[in-house]
Amino acid sequence: MELRQLRYFVKAAETLNFSEAAKAMYVTQSTLSQQIRQLEAELGIALFERNSHSVMLTEAGEHLLYQASDAITAADICVTKINDLKQLQTGTLNIGVTYSFSPILTEPLIMFMKQYPNVKLNIYYKTVDELMEMLVRHQVDFVLAFKPMEVGEDIEFHTLFDSRLSVIMREGHRLSNRESLTFDDIKNCDFALPMRGMQARNKLSAIIGDDISKLNVKAELNEVNILLQLIQSTDVVTILTEATLHGRNGIKNIPLNVKGSDMAGCVHMLKNSYRKHSASAFLKMLSESNAVRQRVSEWL
């Protein structure tokens, strides 16, 4: 039994499509199928039920999936530890980032790439729920996100800075000279909101519940840059965390005066898991970056 065969098997089990699995593993479908048949022959049992319309795991296949996933994770951790011993001369760092957290990432990203040019960075932008699932599956080394309302027992978090929900608008908007705003102040505004599943939207929904349907929502987007460009060019307003505006000009954030609007920017990691040297180096740069230091000083 070879590790390569287990990787092919796990990908096929995840996709239940040999063509998609082969494409994801950068091999031909015939190669992947042959390796899985060899694995089945060695084990003396079928791992998949195949017909002309679908592929399904057998009972043995379902059992092997858990064991194979653990074996692959253990092998990857072993390789990671060896690479770390090479003092960051090689290796890969996988970072999960929520859309609204992305402006905080740019500065340490540039610094890290300059200092450790031989470490490959994989950056995944997804919703917080998707990223936490990737973290549990060891698909990312850590997640940068605002603290979710619920955190799994196997995940630990470390606060980088505090933030809060704010009403975001262009400079010169009729409300842009206010020091804070209530929902009554903005109920007649046109809104472009972050899409459901994004953290600012989750927080807003938790605060006002069904009242969100009373807002005059003209658009919903899951791309923060486009959302802010829309805000900058029109009288439409949005509600995001103030940290999302880092590095942006021509836009103002007015604190939303409502109970429960505080949010914490955090690093999320698996408890009792091996931490790569590259992860520690990156997080040190992040904590010392101007973006994070600015957020901390604003709350002191």
C-alpha positions in Angstrom: 0.0 0.0 0.0 1.5 3.3 -1.1 0.8 6.8 0.2 0.1 7.9 -3.4 -2.7 5.3 -3.7 -4.3 6.5 -0.5 -4.2 10.1 -1.8 -5.9 9.0 -5.0 -8.5 7.0 -3.0 -9.3 9.9 -0.6 -9.8 12.4 -3.5 -12.0 9.9 -5.3 -14.0 9.3 -2.2 -14.4 13.1 -1.6 -15.6 13.8 -5.2 -17.3 10.4 -6.0 -16.2 11.2 -9.5 -13.0 9.6 -10.9 -12.7 12.2 -13.6 -12.8 15.2 -11.2 -10.5 13.3 -8.8 -7.9 12.7 -11.5 -8.0 16.3 -12.6 -7.5 17.5 -9.0 -4.5 15.1 -8.6 -3.0 16.1 -12.0 -3.0 12.6 -13.4 -5.0 10.9 -16.1 -8.3 9.1 -15.1 -6.8 5.8 -16.3 -3.8 6.3 -13.9 -6.0 7.1 -11.0 -8.4 4.2 -11.7 -5.5 1.7 -12.1 -3.9 2.8 -8.8 -7.3 2.4 -6.9 -7.8 -1.1 -8.5 -4.3 -2.1 -7.3 -5.2 -0.9 -3.8 -8.5 -2.9 -3.9 -6.5 -5.9 -5.1 -4.0 -5.6 -2.3 -6.7 -5.3 0.3 -8.8 -8.0 -1.3 -12.1 -6.0 -1.2 -13.9 -3.4 -3.3 -13.8 0.2 -2.1 -16.2 1.6 -4.6 -19.5 0.5 -6.1 -19.3 1.5 -9.8 -21.9 1.7 -12.5 -22.5 3.7 -15.7 -24.2 6.5 -13.8 -22.5 6.9 -10.4 -19.7 5.9 -8.0 -20.4 5.2 -4.3 -18.2 4.1 -1.4 -18.7 0.5 -0.1 -18.8 -0.1 3.6 -15.1 -1.0 3.4 -14.4 2.2 1.5 -16.1 4.3 4.1 -14.0 2.7 6.8 -10.8 3.1 4.9 -11.5 6.8 4.2 -11.1 7.8 7.9 -7.9 5.7 8.3 -6.5 7.0 5.0 -7.2 10.6 5.8 -5.4 10.2 9.2 -2.5 8.5 7.5 -2.1 11.3 4.9 -2.3 14.0 7.6 0.3 12.3 9.7 2.6 12.0 6.6 2.1 15.6 5.7 2.9 16.7 9.3 6.1 14.6 9.2 7.2 16.3 5.9 6.3 19.7 7.4 8.5 19.1 10.5 11.4 18.1 8.3 11.0 21.2 6.2 10.9 23.4 9.3 14.3 22.0 10.3 15.6 23.5 7.1 15.0 27.0 8.6 12.2 28.0 6.2 14.2 27.4 3.1 11.3 25.5 1.7 7.8 24.4 2.5 4.2 25.6 2.2 2.0 27.8 4.4 -1.8 27.6 4.0 -3.7 30.6 5.3 -7.5 30.9 5.5 -8.8 34.5 5.4 -12.4 35.9 5.5 -13.3 38.5 2.9 -13.6 41.3 5.4 -10.2 40.5 7.1 -8.3 40.7 3.8 -7.1 44.4 4.1 -5.2 43.5 7.3 -3.3 40.7 5.4 -1.5 42.7 2.7 1.4 44.2 4.7 2.6 41.0 6.4 2.1 39.1 3.2 4.5 41.3 1.4 7.0 41.2 4.3 6.9 37.4 4.5 7.4 36.9 0.8 10.5 39.1 0.8 12.0 37.5 3.9 11.1 33.9 3.0 11.0 33.7 -0.8 11.2 29.9 -0.9 8.1 29.3 1.2 5.0 28.9 -1.0 1.9 30.7 0.3 -1.6 29.4 -0.4 -4.2 32.0 0.5 -7.9 30.9 0.7 -10.6 33.5 0.8 -13.9 31.9 2.0 -16.7 32.4 4.5 -15.8 31.8 8.2 -17.8 28.5 8.3 -16.0 27.2 5.2 -12.6 28.1 6.6 -13.2 26.5 10.0 -14.1 23.3 8.2 -10.9 23.5 6.3 -9.0 24.1 9.5 -10.5 21.0 11.2 -9.5 19.0 8.1 -5.9 20.3 8.3 -6.3 22.0 4.9 -5.2 25.4 6.3 -2.6 26.1 9.0 -4.6 28.9 10.6 -7.6 31.1 9.9 -7.7 34.9 10.1 -11.2 36.0 10.9 -13.3 37.9 13.3 -14.3 35.6 16.1 -17.4 33.6 15.1 -20.4 33.6 17.4 -19.7 29.9 18.1 -16.2 28.4 18.2 -15.7 24.6 18.0 -14.2 22.9 21.0 -11.2 21.8 19.0 -10.4 25.3 17.9 -8.5 27.9 19.9 -8.3 31.6 19.1 -6.0 34.5 19.9 -7.2 38.1 19.7 -5.2 40.5 17.5 -7.4 43.6 17.9 -10.9 44.7 18.7 -13.2 46.2 16.1 -16.9 47.0 15.7 -19.7 47.2 13.2 -19.9 50.6 11.5 -22.0 52.3 8.9 -19.8 52.8 5.8 -20.4 55.6 3.4 -18.6 57.9 1.0 -17.1 61.1 2.2 -19.6 63.9 1.6 -22.6 61.7 2.3 -25.4 63.6 4.2 -24.6 61.5 7.3 -20.8 61.5 7.1 -20.4 64.2 9.7 -22.1 62.2 12.4 -20.1 60.7 15.3 -22.4 57.7 15.6 -25.6 56.4 14.1 -28.6 54.4 15.2 -30.8 52.2 13.1 -33.4 54.9 13.1 -30.9 57.3 11.6 -30.2 55.0 8.6 -33.5 53.2 8.1 -34.3 55.4 5.0 -30.9 54.8 3.4 -30.3 52.6 0.4 -28.1 49.6 1.4 -25.6 47.3 -0.3 -24.9 44.6 2.3 -22.3 41.9 2.6 -23.8 38.5 1.5 -25.3 36.1 4.0 -22.5 33.9 5.5 -20.0 36.8 5.7 -19.1 37.7 9.3 -20.4 41.3 9.3 -23.7 40.1 7.9 -23.9 37.3 10.4 -23.3 39.8 13.2 -25.8 42.2 11.9 -28.5 39.5 11.5 -27.8 38.4 15.1 -28.3 41.9 16.4 -31.4 42.9 14.5 -32.9 39.6 13.5 -35.9 39.8 11.2 -35.7 43.6 11.2 -33.0 43.3 8.5 -35.8 42.8 6.0 -37.0 46.3 6.8 -33.8 47.8 5.3 -33.9 49.0 1.8 -31.3 46.6 0.4 -30.4 47.3 -3.2 -27.6 44.8 -3.5 -25.8 42.0 -1.7 -22.2 41.1 -2.5 -19.6 38.7 -1.2 -16.6 40.7 -2.6 -15.6 43.4 -0.2 -13.5 45.4 -2.7 -16.4 45.8 -5.2 -18.7 46.6 -2.3 -16.5 49.4 -1.1 -16.1 50.7 -4.7 -19.9 50.9 -4.9 -20.1 52.8 -1.6 -17.4 55.2 -2.7 -19.2 56.0 -6.0 -22.8 56.3 -4.8 -24.9 57.3 -1.8 -25.6 53.7 -1.0 -24.3 52.7 2.5 -23.2 49.4 4.0 -22.5 47.9 7.4 -19.0 46.3 7.9 -16.3 46.2 10.5 -14.3 49.3 10.7 -11.1 47.3 10.1 -12.3 46.4 6.6 -11.5 50.0 5.6 -7.8 49.8 6.2 -5.9 51.6 3.4 -9.1 53.0 1.9 -9.5 56.7 1.0 -12.7 58.6 0.2 -14.8 56.4 2.6 -15.9 57.1 6.1 -17.0 54.7 8.9 -19.5 55.9 11.5 -19.8 53.6 14.6 -23.2 51.9 14.7 -24.7 52.7 18.1 -26.2 49.4 19.0 -25.5 46.9 21.7 -23.4 43.9 20.7 -21.7 45.5 17.7 -18.1 44.7 19.0 -16.1 42.2 17.1 -12.6 40.7 17.7 -10.1 40.1 15.0 -8.5 36.7 15.8 -6.1 34.0 14.7 -7.8 30.6 14.8 -5.8 27.4 15.1 -6.4 23.8 16.1 -5.8 22.9 19.7 -2.8 20.7 20.5 -1.6 20.7 16.9 1.8 21.2 15.4 2.5 24.8 14.5 4.8 25.4 11.5 7.8 27.7 12.0 6.5 29.6 8.9 3.1 30.1 10.6 4.8 31.5 13.7 6.9 33.8 11.6 4.0 35.1 9.6 1.8 35.7 12.7 4.6 37.6 14.3 4.8 39.9 11.3 1.0 40.2 11.3 0.9 41.2 15.0 3.6 43.8 14.4 2.1 45.3 11.2 0.8 48.8 11.0 -2.7 47.6 10.3 -2.9 45.7 13.5 -1.1 48.2 15.6 -3.4 50.9 14.3 -6.5 48.9 15.3 -5.0 48.3 18.8 -4.2 52.0 19.4 -7.6 53.1 18.4 -9.1 51.1 21.2 -6.6 52.0 23.9 
